[in-house]
Amino acid sequence: MIALLLVLLLALILFGVGFALKALWWVAIAVLVIWAFGFVFRGAAADGTRGRWYRW
Protein backbone atom coordinates (compact mmCIF):
# COMPACT_ATOMS: atom_id res chain seq x y z
CA MET A 1 0.00 0.00 0.00
CA ILE A 2 2.80 2.44 0.87
CA ALA A 3 4.62 1.57 -2.36
CA LEU A 4 1.49 2.40 -4.36
CA LEU A 5 1.16 5.75 -2.60
CA LEU A 6 4.83 6.51 -3.25
CA VAL A 7 4.43 5.69 -6.95
CA LEU A 8 1.35 7.87 -7.18
CA LEU A 9 3.12 10.70 -5.38
CA LEU A 10 6.10 10.40 -7.71
CA ALA A 11 3.79 10.46 -10.74
CA LEU A 12 2.06 13.55 -9.39
CA ILE A 13 5.39 15.33 -8.80
CA LEU A 14 6.69 14.44 -12.25
CA PHE A 15 3.42 15.58 -13.83
CA GLY A 16 3.70 18.91 -12.00
CA VAL A 17 7.30 19.38 -13.09
CA GLY A 18 6.42 18.53 -16.68
CA PHE A 19 3.54 21.00 -16.67
CA ALA A 20 5.76 23.72 -15.17
CA LEU A 21 8.47 23.14 -17.76
CA LYS A 22 5.96 23.30 -20.58
CA ALA A 23 4.53 26.54 -19.16
CA LEU A 24 8.07 27.96 -18.90
CA TRP A 25 8.67 27.14 -22.57
CA TRP A 26 5.58 29.18 -23.50
CA VAL A 27 6.78 32.08 -21.33
CA ALA A 28 10.21 31.90 -23.00
CA ILE A 29 8.62 32.00 -26.45
CA ALA A 30 6.49 35.02 -25.48
CA VAL A 31 9.55 36.87 -24.14
CA LEU A 32 11.46 36.07 -27.33
CA VAL A 33 8.63 37.46 -29.47
CA ILE A 34 8.43 40.64 -27.37
CA TRP A 35 12.22 41.03 -27.59
CA ALA A 36 12.12 40.59 -31.38
CA PHE A 37 9.36 43.20 -31.75
CA GLY A 38 11.34 45.60 -29.56
CA PHE A 39 14.40 45.07 -31.71
CA VAL A 40 12.53 45.59 -34.99
CA PHE A 41 10.32 48.51 -33.93
CA ARG A 42 12.87 50.49 -31.91
CA GLY A 43 12.31 54.22 -31.94
CA ALA A 44 14.66 56.91 -33.17
CA ALA A 45 16.83 58.85 -30.75
CA ALA A 46 16.49 62.61 -30.21
CA ASP A 47 19.31 63.38 -32.66
CA GLY A 48 17.66 61.47 -35.50
CA THR A 49 19.82 58.37 -35.32
CA ARG A 50 18.56 54.95 -34.41
CA GLY A 51 19.02 54.60 -30.69
CA ARG A 52 19.31 51.62 -28.44
CA TRP A 53 16.01 49.89 -27.78
CA TYR A 54 17.10 48.73 -24.36
CA ARG A 55 17.74 50.94 -21.31
CA TRP A 56 20.83 49.37 -19.74
N, C-alpha and C positions, 0 to 999 in steps of 0.2 A: 504493500500500500504506500509506504514512504517513497519507494523507488518511482512509482507512478506519479506521485505528487512532484517529485524532483524533476522528472522528465517533462511534465506539464509546465512547471515553473521555468525550466530552461527553454522550452518552446516559446513561452510567453515573452521571456526576456529577449530571445533572438528575433522574434517577430517585432518587438518594439524597437530594437536596434535597426533592423532592416527598414522599418517604416521611417525612422528618424533619418537614416542615411539617404533614403529616397527623397524625403522632404528637403534635406540639405542640398541635394543635387538640383532640385527645382529652384531653390533660393540662389544657388551659385549661377544658374543660367539666367535668372532675372537680373542679378547684379551685373553679369557680363553684358547683357543687352543694354542696360542703363548706361554702363561705362562706354559702350560702343556709340550710343546716341550722343553722349556728352562729348566724345572725341570728334564725331562727325559734325555736330551742330554747335561747335564752340563759337562764342561771340568774338567780335573784334575788340581790340584794346582801344584805349582813348586816343592813341596816336595814329590809329588807322591800320596798324599791323595786326596780324592774327596773334592773339595773346594765348597764354596758357589756360586750359580749361579747368585745371585743378588749382587749389588754393594753397598747397604746401610747397 
